[in-house]
């Protein structure tokens, strides 16, 4: 095998593939390894975590002699990053060298890497197609980023460590919940979909895919194929295959309160709310977001936000922001400060509508004033005497 790479051309593909390779478990066959396949049209880089996902990336190369090699992903990425912009990297392996040993040369620099047998490298097969989606890279990246904060992390209820792709709804939806909050994001009406079903994308895949898509052109076409156990997402020269979570997602529609169970909308400025929550957090005890809730109540011409303190009321904080509210009577509800801040941060509108529950146990809902595409449902914190 003998070929020449341009450092700038191969680096983006190498960064994505290396991220997947490092994501596997220590000791797995593919952990921190990538399979490089060279043919007359260029090279293919493959990273595979057998228990999670596989990323395939194509890159341009001048291939003199085709071949295959399994190389340490992190080390190859470190070498590419250390080279100067536009550097040329020659990669070769002669038939007399041990299996997997490859020599890299860039100017006066030389590196030798020891890999493993390409035939033993794990590969995930292409999934069967039960349903599919087609939409822009920017649209899908935004939707994933908006629901990601509400995903559970290392929850024993493993099906919550995932994002639900609900293809039974029209338009299709992404839904996440950790049991304390829930995010529902309708995909754009321009997204093309076929088939039906409900599919659970693992948390690691959701976060990785959002990062990869942010590196693409906003309107670049993305195709998503969904099967019974696998999903494949393709964009440009990248193809990500992931194992789906085997489990049943909760009936999320039962969690979303009806209009009858909630107050009229409290209309507030997004910047006012996020700024107030930052001030409350800065003044609270130890700066801990989760120790005390933030209590929302009606103030003179606005919305009051209060956080209780610890001993001797140390760390208590109070703030007020403007609010438009057409409802009658007092309002009072408490939410986890961090969850409320996360919800406000992922809604990309200047004006927000906050609906509070009419009873202490009814969830609140935050969404944009001009759109219902994204809704974040927040479980209230029960107050003393409430």
Helices and strands as residue ranges (DSSP letters): E 2-6, H 7-23, E 33-39, E 42-48, E 53-59, E 62-65, E 67-72, H 73-82, E 88-92, E 101-106, E 109-114, G 118-120, E 131-136, H 137-148, G 158-160, E 162-166, E 173-177, E 181-186, E 192-194, E 198-202, H 203-214, E 221-226, E 230-235, E 238-243, G 252-254, G 259-261, E 266-269, H 270-283, G 285-287, E 293-299, E 302-307, G 311-313, E 317-322, E 324-325, E 332-336, H 337-346, E 351-355, E 364-368, E 374-378
